Amino acid sequence: MDVPILKYNFFLFLLLFAFSCNQVQQEEKYKLPSEEDVNKVIQAVIIQDSLFHGEKSEIPLATDLYKLQIYFPDTIKLRRDPQFPWINNFYKLVGIHGVNAPFTAHDSSFLLYQNNMLVNSRLDTNKFDNLNFTTLLEQEPKLIAREKTAFYYFSIPLFNNHQSRAYVELKFVCRKLCGYGNGFVMEKRNGNWEIVQKDIKWYE
């Protein structure tokens, strides 16, 4: 019997065991936000930002929620920010280096846990009135072919440890290289989500 192979298999088993234990510990430590909370945050942005001006919109909203792109500056060559404003600097999200931010360093682990676990979130269309809906699957061929199209879509909201504050992004896309992106910091006040900060992330 080949001893090196046995050692390799045993080492792989230990890694998998440690990973599964870590996952269990995280699941016990953190309670993921509910789909209801996710939808309520997005509802609040739509209403308070007057996204559709209270009328039936001809521009649809994608039911898919995209995962935020987050990077760590220390892992980038020359430590320069990538030239893509829609990618989030993790240190700025959690207020490291004295930056005013939606979260604190205490939320760091929970933010990363959410961003890894909440990957298939979708809007509940029954909770939104007077809106037309689409999907990214439906829109992607139009964007590739540079056909005339326009739609909105949201990121999966990320919450702080107490789930009293959230951060969500909204993108508007028209054709392939046209649109804008906004970031919203939300706070839960008296049971309702309110916009406390809005930033323009990018504009084309």
N, C-alpha and C positions, 0 to 999 in steps of 0.2 A: 504494500500500500504506500502511496506517495505521501510522505509526511508534510512537505510544503503545501500541498493542496489542502490537507486537513487543517493546517494552521490558517490558511487563507479563508477557508469556509467558516472556521470558528471566529475569526476576526470579523468577517462579514455579518455573522449572526449577532455578535456583540453590538456592532454598529446599528443594525436594524432594531435590536432590542432597546438600545438607548434612545433611538429616535422615537419608537412607539411609546416608551415611558414618558418622554418629554411631551409628546402630543397629548397623552392622557392628563399630565399635570397641567398643561395649558388649558385644556378643556374644562378642568375642574376649577382653575383659577379665573378664567374669563367667561363671561356670558355674552355671546354674540348678540348684536342688536336684532330685533325681530323684523320681519318683512313689513310689518305695520309701521314701525319707526322709520324704516328706509323710505316707504311711500309718503309718510307724513312730512319728512324733511323736503322731499322733492315737491310735494304739493305746496308747501310754504313758499318755496322759491318761485314757483309758477305764479302764485297769487300775489305775493308781495313785490315781485319784480315786474309785475304786469306783463308777463311774457306773451300772453295771447290776448291781452286787453279785454278779457271777459267775453269774447265772442268766439264763434266757431272758427277755428283757424284752418286756413288752406295748407299751411305748412305743418306736416305731421311731426309727431314726437316718437322717437324710437323706443320700443319697449325694452330693448337690451340696455343694460347698464355696464359701462366699461370699467375695467380695473385701472386705478390710478397708476401711472408710471412714477416710481420713486427711485432715486439714486443716492448713493453716499459719495460725497466729493472725495473722500480719502482713497476711494478705490479707482479713481479716474487718473489717467496719466497726466502729469503736470498739474493735477488738482484744479483743472479749469472746468467750469460749468459747461455742459453740453449746450450747443447753440439751438436748443429746442425749448421754447418757453412753456410748452405743455408738459414737460417732464419736471417733477417736483424734487427739489433739494430736501432731503429728509431733515437736515439740521434746521432749515428754515421752518419746516412744518412744526417742529417741536421747540422752537425758540432758543436753540443753542447759539452761542456767539452774540447774545444780547438782542436778537432780532424779535420784533413783535410778531407773534405767531398764534395760530388757532389752538395749539396744544402746548403741553409742557413735557419736559424730559420724563416725568413720571408716566406719561401716556405712551412712551416709545414702544415697549414690548406689545402692548395691546393693539397699537396701530399696525404693526407688522403682522401680528396674528390675524387681524381682520382682513388685511390686504391679501393674505394668503388663503384664507378660508372662504371669504365671500366672493366667489368667482362666477356663480351662475344666477345672480340676482336679476330679477326682471320687475318691471312696473306691473302693478295690478290695475288693469285698464278699467275695472269696475269702480275704482276710487276717483276717477278723473272724468269730469263732465265736459262736454262740448269740445273734445279734442279728437283729431284724427291721429291714427297710429300707423307706424311702419316698423320695419326691422332692419338691422344692419345687413342681414342676408339679402333682403330685397333691394337695398340701396347700393350695395357694393358693385354690382355689374354696371350700374349707371355711372358711378364715379370712375370706374376703370375706363369706360367708353367715353368719358367726358360728356355725357348727356346732361341736359338741363334737369337739375334736381335741387331740392333744398329740404333740410330736415334738422331737427334738434335732437341731441341726446345727452344724457347725464352720466356722470361717473357713479360708482357705488359710493354712497356717503361713508366716511370714516368718523367714528365717535371717540370721545375721550373715555377714561376709565369709568366715570360716573354716568356716562351717556347723557350728559347735560349740555354738551357742546358737540358740534359736528362740522365737518368740512365736506363740501361737494362742489364739483365742477360741471359746467354746462358748456356744450359746444354747439355752434350753429355751422352747418356745412352747406355750401352751395357749389355745385360742380366739384372739381377736385382740389383746387388751390384757392378756394374762396371761403371766408367765414370768420369766426371769432371764437374765443374761449374766455369764460369768466369763472372766477373762483368765489365761493360764498362761504363765509363763516357764520354758523347758525348757533343760537343759544335757545335752550328750552326754558321758557318763562311762564309760570302758572300753567304748566301743562301744554303750552303751545310753542312751536318752533318759530323763531324770529330771526331775520337777517340782521346781523350786527356789523358785517363788513363785506364789501364787494370789491373785487379786484379784477381788472382786465388782464388776462394771462397772455393773450396774443390776438392779433388782428391782421387780416389779409385784405 
